[in-house]
Amino acid sequence: MLFTIDIGTSTFKAALWDFNGKRLSYDEKPLSIIKNDGMKHEADPKSWEDAFFECCKKCGKKIGKLSKVEAIVISGNGPSLVPVYEDGRHENARLWLDRRASEYTEEITHKAGSCADAKFFIPKIYYIKKEENEIYKNTKYFLGCPEYLAFLLTGQAKTVFPCDGFDFWFWNDDLLRKLDLDNEKFPPFIRPADVFGELNDNIAKRFGFSKNIPVVSGGPDFFAAILGSGVTQAGMACCRTGSSEGINLCSNNYVNDKRLMSYMHPVKPFWNLSGTINTTGKAIEWASDILNVKTFDDFISLAKKSEPGSKGLVFKPYLAGAHAPHWDALIKGSMQGLGLSAGRGEFASSVLEGIGFAIKDIILAMEESGEKLNALHVTGGLSKCAHLNQIKADITGVCVKEGVYKEAELLGLAIIGSVFLGKYSSYKEACDRMVKIEKEYSPNNQNNALYNNLFNVYKKSRDQGAEN
């Protein structure tokens, strides 16, 4: 049995699995974001610790006991940063949404020789050194999100380096020297499926785990989601939904396109080509507040009142800047085509379609780089929404596939843990056995033609926003 943990931006999720991909127990806890202003996005890491303990209680109660768990596997959102002090105290986590370091990215990009986005670890740390030096001086370790929880559970400080090609997220001795950052504050690197350490005896005893349980790195959330969605062949892509949305295409080749991110895929010898939309689920939350809609289901019901195309209303979902492929921290969202014919339903529908247009934007950049996408495997909280899945299929023109388990990060962690424990010889073998597709959504050709025309409006709006 495996116990898997994924720390999302707004939800902490946990599940117990057998080695055939059957989920034995599941629990989730809501998480809060501290929004100080438009540039600051923070969370209290203590909430991750509390959520872990609560999930242990509930999952353990459902199956009777946790003594049969053979490993705990952890992933989480990022790049999110937690400064940890010598005495164990910590500052708030600076989430991946945090943009305070934007003023330093040009300097860091020049010294690093590659693009440094404000959301990455080094810009955040450099900002702390320059603007909040007391915090910098008192910090013993700078830890990522899942690394912080692993540190609490094992007492071992380590940093997960996901895979080859991911250097731009992290650091090396030369860059630390150029930025005058203290090397000892940066824990050593490990990879996914490496061990952080053994579970603390007191925690094991408190919740009924066996002694010496390994706490295993599942890598960042996207890494686990790729596996949990069953994306193991070239042409398949994982569409990981949540507060943000990441598109990860499995490709045969390394792609040298600065608009996109290219790094090794979990399944060798493939590569992963990636683009990200910073605010998708967050855009729906934002629109729900404006429209005074209380639940996600109510928002979807409102959107369904609109015809496809939202009467020409086109939404650009850049509510917290743009990541790959546009890399613009200052670009803003917009709503094009407002007129008296557009009502609340069209407003809601245009937000969903704007998410689809942003996904198509990423896919086109991938195709311009020479790659081909032929299936989109959706995961995460938004993947259970059939209406949105159909919109994505209609806009992109590719088949959208929905798995049995929407929390693909957790299933991916179970796959990583199963291979770590020797239950399977490879990630591919484990995925073939453990991942199951529940529904498929084929593109509606009539809607696809309509959306192709509206996408031209979207592109024009996007380009104008980048110029302003």
C-alpha positions in Angstrom: 0.0 0.0 0.0 1.2 3.6 -0.8 0.2 6.9 0.8 0.5 9.8 -1.6 0.4 13.5 -0.9 0.0 16.4 -3.3 0.0 20.0 -2.0 -2.0 22.2 -4.5 -2.4 25.9 -4.4 -5.9 25.8 -3.1 -6.3 22.1 -2.1 -4.2 19.6 -0.1 -5.0 16.1 -1.4 -4.1 12.6 0.0 -4.9 9.0 -1.1 -4.0 5.4 -0.3 -3.5 3.1 -3.2 -2.9 -0.6 -3.9 -0.3 -1.6 -6.6 -2.9 -2.1 -9.3 -4.0 1.5 -9.4 -7.1 1.1 -7.2 -7.7 4.1 -4.8 -8.5 2.7 -1.3 -9.1 6.0 0.4 -9.1 9.7 -0.4 -9.2 13.0 1.5 -8.7 16.7 0.7 -8.5 19.9 2.7 -8.9 23.4 1.5 -5.9 25.8 1.6 -5.9 29.5 1.8 -3.8 32.1 -0.1 -2.8 35.2 1.6 -3.1 38.0 -1.0 -1.3 41.1 0.3 -1.6 42.9 -3.1 -1.5 42.2 -6.8 2.2 41.2 -6.7 2.2 39.2 -3.4 0.8 35.7 -3.1 1.6 33.8 0.0 0.4 30.7 2.0 1.1 29.6 5.6 3.1 26.3 5.4 1.6 25.4 8.8 -1.6 24.7 6.9 0.2 22.0 4.9 1.4 20.3 8.1 -2.1 20.5 9.6 -3.7 19.1 6.5 -1.3 16.2 6.4 -2.1 15.2 9.9 -5.9 15.5 9.3 -5.6 13.4 6.1 -3.6 10.7 7.9 -6.5 10.5 10.5 -9.2 10.2 7.9 -7.5 7.9 5.4 -6.3 5.7 8.3 -9.7 5.5 9.8 -11.3 4.5 6.5 -9.0 1.5 6.0 -8.5 0.6 9.6 -4.8 1.2 9.9 -1.8 2.7 8.1 0.7 -0.1 9.2 0.6 -1.6 5.7 1.8 1.5 4.0 5.2 0.8 2.4 6.1 4.3 1.3 4.9 7.9 1.5 5.3 9.8 -1.8 5.0 13.6 -2.0 4.6 16.3 -4.6 3.5 19.9 -4.6 2.9 23.2 -6.3 5.8 25.3 -7.4 8.1 27.1 -7.7 6.9 28.1 -4.2 9.5 29.1 -1.7 9.7 28.7 2.1 12.5 30.4 4.1 13.2 28.2 7.2 15.1 29.4 10.2 17.6 27.5 12.4 15.0 27.0 15.2 12.5 25.6 12.8 10.4 28.7 12.5 9.5 29.8 9.0 8.2 32.7 6.9 5.1 32.4 4.8 5.6 30.5 1.5 5.9 32.7 -1.5 3.7 30.9 -4.0 4.5 30.4 -7.7 2.0 33.3 -8.4 4.2 35.8 -6.5 5.5 38.5 -8.8 7.5 40.7 -6.4 10.8 39.7 -8.0 9.9 41.0 -11.4 12.2 44.0 -11.1 15.2 41.7 -10.7 14.5 39.2 -13.5 16.4 41.1 -16.2 19.6 41.2 -14.1 19.3 37.5 -13.2 18.5 36.5 -16.8 21.7 38.4 -17.9 23.9 36.6 -15.3 22.2 33.2 -15.7 22.3 33.3 -19.5 18.7 32.0 -19.6 15.2 33.4 -19.0 14.5 34.0 -15.3 10.8 34.4 -14.5 9.7 36.1 -11.3 8.0 32.9 -10.2 11.3 30.9 -10.2 13.2 30.2 -7.0 16.3 32.3 -7.6 14.5 35.6 -8.3 12.4 35.1 -5.2 15.5 34.5 -3.1 17.4 37.3 -4.7 14.5 39.7 -3.9 14.6 38.6 -0.3 18.3 39.3 -0.1 17.9 42.7 -1.6 14.6 43.9 -0.1 14.2 41.8 3.1 17.8 41.1 4.2 16.9 40.2 7.8 14.9 37.3 6.5 17.7 36.3 4.2 20.3 36.4 6.9 18.2 34.4 9.4 17.3 31.7 6.8 19.0 28.4 7.3 17.3 26.7 4.3 15.3 27.8 1.3 12.9 25.0 0.6 10.3 24.3 -2.1 6.7 23.4 -1.2 6.9 19.5 -1.1 10.4 19.7 0.2 9.2 21.7 3.2 6.6 19.0 4.2 9.3 16.3 3.7 11.6 18.3 6.0 9.0 18.3 8.7 8.4 14.5 8.3 12.0 13.4 8.1 14.2 16.2 9.4 16.2 16.1 6.1 16.5 19.3 3.9 16.7 18.4 0.2 15.7 20.0 -3.1 14.0 18.0 -5.8 15.6 18.6 -9.3 13.0 17.0 -11.6 14.9 16.1 -14.7 17.6 17.0 -17.2 16.8 20.3 -18.9 15.3 21.9 -15.9 18.2 24.1 -15.0 16.4 27.4 -15.5 14.2 26.7 -12.4 17.2 26.2 -10.1 20.8 27.2 -9.5 24.4 26.1 -9.7 27.5 27.2 -7.8 28.5 29.7 -10.6 25.1 31.5 -10.5 25.1 31.6 -6.7 28.6 33.2 -6.8 27.5 35.8 -9.4 24.5 36.8 -7.3 26.5 36.6 -4.0 24.1 34.1 -2.5 25.2 31.8 0.3 25.6 28.2 -0.9 24.8 26.6 2.4 21.3 27.9 2.4 20.5 25.8 -0.7 19.9 22.1 0.2 21.4 19.3 -2.0 19.6 18.1 -5.1 17.7 14.8 -5.3 15.5 13.4 -8.2 12.0 12.0 -8.3 11.9 8.5 -6.8 14.8 9.4 -4.5 14.3 9.3 -0.7 14.1 12.4 1.4 14.6 10.2 4.5 12.7 8.0 6.9 9.4 9.1 8.6 9.9 10.5 12.0 9.3 7.9 14.7 6.9 10.1 16.7 4.8 10.8 13.6 4.8 7.1 12.6 3.7 6.1 16.1 1.1 8.8 16.3 -0.7 7.6 13.1 0.1 3.9 13.1 2.7 3.8 10.3 5.4 1.1 10.5 8.9 2.1 11.5 11.4 3.2 8.9 8.9 4.1 6.3 10.7 5.9 3.4 9.4 9.4 2.4 9.9 9.5 -1.4 10.2 12.4 -3.8 7.4 12.5 -6.4 8.9 15.5 -8.0 6.8 18.6 -8.8 3.1 18.2 -9.3 3.3 18.3 -13.1 5.8 15.4 -13.2 3.4 13.2 -11.2 0.4 14.3 -13.3 2.1 13.4 -16.5 2.4 9.8 -15.3 -1.0 9.7 -13.6 -2.7 10.8 -16.8 -1.1 8.0 -18.8 0.9 10.3 -21.1 3.7 7.9 -22.1 3.9 8.2 -25.9 4.9 10.9 -28.4 1.9 13.1 -29.4 0.1 12.6 -26.1 -0.2 15.7 -23.9 -1.2 16.1 -20.2 -3.5 19.1 -19.6 -3.1 19.7 -15.8 -5.9 21.8 -14.5 -6.2 23.7 -11.2 -5.6 27.3 -10.2 -3.3 27.4 -13.3 -3.0 25.1 -16.2 0.0 23.3 -17.7 0.3 21.6 -21.1 3.0 18.9 -21.2 3.5 17.3 -24.6 5.4 14.0 -24.9 7.8 14.4 -27.8 10.6 12.4 -29.5 13.0 15.3 -29.5 14.5 18.1 -27.4 13.0 21.4 -28.7 15.2 24.5 -28.6 12.4 27.1 -28.6 12.8 29.8 -26.0 9.0 30.3 -25.9 8.6 26.9 -24.4 10.2 24.7 -21.8 11.8 21.4 -22.9 13.2 18.8 -20.6 13.3 15.1 -20.1 10.0 13.2 -19.9 9.5 10.8 -17.0 9.3 8.0 -19.6 12.6 7.6 -21.4 13.8 8.3 -24.1 11.1 11.0 -24.6 11.2 14.7 -23.9 8.5 16.9 -22.3 7.6 20.1 -24.1 5.7 22.5 -21.9 3.7 25.7 -21.7 1.7 27.2 -18.8 -1.3 29.4 -18.3 -1.0 31.2 -14.9 -4.7 31.7 -14.2 -7.4 29.3 -15.4 -9.1 28.0 -12.3 -8.2 31.3 -10.7 -9.9 33.1 -13.6 -13.1 31.1 -13.0 -13.0 32.0 -9.3 -12.4 35.7 -10.3 -15.4 35.6 -12.7 -17.6 33.8 -10.2 -17.0 36.7 -7.7 -17.8 39.3 -10.2 -21.0 37.5 -11.3 -21.9 36.6 -7.7 -22.0 32.9 -8.4 -21.5 30.8 -5.3 -20.3 27.4 -6.7 -18.4 26.1 -9.6 -21.4 24.0 -10.8 -23.5 27.2 -10.8 -20.9 29.0 -12.9 -20.9 26.1 -15.4 -24.8 26.2 -15.5 -24.6 29.9 -16.2 -22.1 29.4 -19.0 -24.2 26.8 -20.6 -26.9 29.4 -21.2 -24.7 30.9 -23.8 -24.3 29.6 -27.4 -20.8 28.6 -28.5 -18.7 31.7 -29.2 -20.4 33.8 -26.4 -21.8 36.2 -29.0 -18.4 37.4 -30.0 -17.1 38.0 -26.4 -13.4 36.9 -26.2 -11.6 36.6 -22.9 -7.8 36.7 -22.5 -7.0 34.9 -19.2 -3.8 36.8 -18.3 -4.8 37.8 -14.8 -1.4 37.3 -13.2 1.0 37.8 -16.2 1.9 35.2 -18.8 4.2 32.3 -18.6 5.4 30.1 -21.5 5.1 30.7 -24.4 4.8 34.5 -23.9 6.9 35.2 -20.8 5.4 38.6 -19.8 4.9 39.2 -16.1 3.1 42.5 -16.8 0.7 41.6 -19.5 -3.0 42.0 -18.4 -6.2 40.1 -19.1 -9.0 41.6 -21.2 -12.5 41.1 -22.5 -12.9 41.8 -26.3 -16.2 42.3 -28.1 -18.4 43.7 -25.3 -21.8 44.7 -26.5 -25.4 45.0 -25.3 -26.2 41.4 -26.5 -23.7 39.9 -24.1 -25.1 39.0 -20.7 -24.0 37.1 -17.6 -24.1 33.7 -19.5 -21.8 35.0 -22.3 -19.4 36.5 -19.7 -19.1 33.1 -17.9 -18.9 31.2 -21.2 -16.2 33.5 -22.6 -14.0 32.8 -19.6 -14.2 29.0 -20.3 -13.5 29.7 -24.0 -10.6 32.0 -23.1 -9.0 29.1 -21.3 -9.4 27.0 -24.4 -7.9 29.7 -26.6 -4.9 30.0 -24.3 -4.4 26.2 -24.6 -4.6 26.4 -28.4 -2.1 29.2 -28.2 0.4 26.9 -26.5 -0.4 24.0 -28.9 0.3 26.2 -31.9 3.7 27.3 -30.5 4.5 23.6 -30.1 3.4 22.8 -33.6 5.5 25.8 -34.9 8.5 24.2 -33.2 7.9 21.0 -35.2 5.9 18.9 -32.8 2.5 17.4 -33.2 -0.2 17.0 -30.5 -2.9 14.4 -31.1 -4.6 13.8 -27.7 -5.1 15.9 -24.6 -5.3 14.0 -21.3 -7.1 16.3 -18.8 -6.4 16.0 -15.1 -7.1 18.0 -11.9 -10.2 19.6 -10.5 -11.5 21.1 -13.7 -11.1 17.8 -15.6 -14.4 16.5 -14.2 -16.3 19.3 -16.1 -17.7 17.7 -19.3 -18.8 21.1 -20.6 -15.3 22.6 -20.3 -13.7 19.4 -21.7 -15.9 19.7 -24.8 -15.0 23.3 -25.3 -11.3 22.4 -25.1 -11.8 19.7 -27.8 -13.8 22.1 -30.0 -11.3 24.9 -29.8 -8.1 22.8 -30.1 -9.5 20.3 -32.6 -8.0 17.3 -30.8 -9.6 14.5 -28.7 -9.8 15.2 -25.0 -9.4 12.2 -22.7 -10.6 12.1 -19.0 -9.2 9.5 -16.6 -11.1 7.6 -14.0 -9.2 9.4 -11.2 -9.2 13.2 -11.8 -6.4 13.7 -9.2 -3.7 12.4 -11.6 -0.9 13.8 -9.4 -1.9 11.3 -6.7 -2.1 8.4 -9.1 1.3 9.4 -10.6 2.8 9.4 -7.2 1.5 5.9 -6.7 3.1 4.9 -10.0 6.4 6.5 -8.9 6.2 4.7 -5.5 5.3 1.4 -7.1 8.5 1.6 -9.3 10.5 2.7 -6.4 9.4 -0.4 -4.4 10.1 -2.7 -7.4 6.5 -3.6 -8.1 7.1 -2.6 -11.7 10.2 -2.4 -13.8 9.4 1.0 -15.4 7.0 3.9 -15.4 5.6 2.8 -18.7 4.7 -0.6 -17.4 3.2 0.9 -14.2 1.1 3.4 -16.2 -0.2 0.7 -18.6 -1.4 -1.2 -15.6 -2.6 1.5 -13.3 -4.1 4.3 -15.5 -7.6 4.0 -16.9 -9.5 6.4 -19.3 -13.2 7.0 -18.5 -14.4 9.4 -21.2 -13.4 10.9 -24.5 -14.5 14.1 -26.1 -14.2 14.5 -29.9 -14.2 17.9 -31.5 -17.4 19.3 -33.0 -16.4 20.5 -36.5 -18.9 23.3 -36.7 -17.9 24.7 -33.4 -14.2 24.3 -34.3 -14.7 26.5 -37.4 -16.4 29.1 -35.2 -13.6 29.1 -32.7 -10.9 29.3 -35.3 -12.4 32.7 -36.3 -12.6 33.9 -32.7 -9.1 32.7 -32.0 -7.9 35.3 -34.5 -9.5 38.0 -32.4 -7.9 36.4 -29.3 -4.4 36.6 -30.9 -4.9 40.2 -32.0 -5.9 41.1 -28.4 -3.0 39.2 -27.0 -0.5 40.9 -29.3 -1.9 44.3 -28.5 -1.6 43.6 -24.8 2.0 42.5 -25.1 2.8 45.9 -26.8 1.1 48.0 -24.2 
